Amino acid sequence: MSFRKNLFGGGEKQPAAPSVDAQEEFEGYLIKASLMKAGGEYQIAGTIEKEIDGETKTYSFIRADKFSNKDDCVAATLGKGRQIIKEQGRFLFD
């Protein structure tokens, strides 16, 4: 029975935890770039974290932008995180 579950996708699989490719502190927030592989390219994905009243709040973001170079994607992801913080700032976790 387990063979059929695995064959047809019924087996329970735990998703791999995203690895952090880079992180940067910006205006009291922590931006983490956790790139996604999309074919042979890298896609912008990351989180923004901030400790508020002793609790760590997290905002996740994914964008459609894709890059063939990993370093370029990391730079763009961190830049996108900074942009989100500048635009949404204190309302980010509301």
C-alpha positions, 0 to 999 in steps of 0.5 A: 500500500505504501508503494502506491501512496508514494507512486501516486503522491499520497505519501506524506512528505515534509517540505524542506525548510528554506535555507537563508542565502543572505540576511541584512538588518535595515531600520530595525528589521531583519531581511532574510533572502531565501531564494526559490529555484525556478527551473535553472533560475532563482526567484525572489523570496524572503522574509522580514522579521522584527521583534515587537513586544517580545514576539518575533513577527514575520512577513513573507514575500515572493516576487515573480522576478527571476535571475540566472545569477544567484548573487544578483537575485540575493541583491534584488531580494534584499533590495525588495525587502528594503523597499517593502519596509520603506513603503509599509514600515510600521504597518507591515505586521498589522 
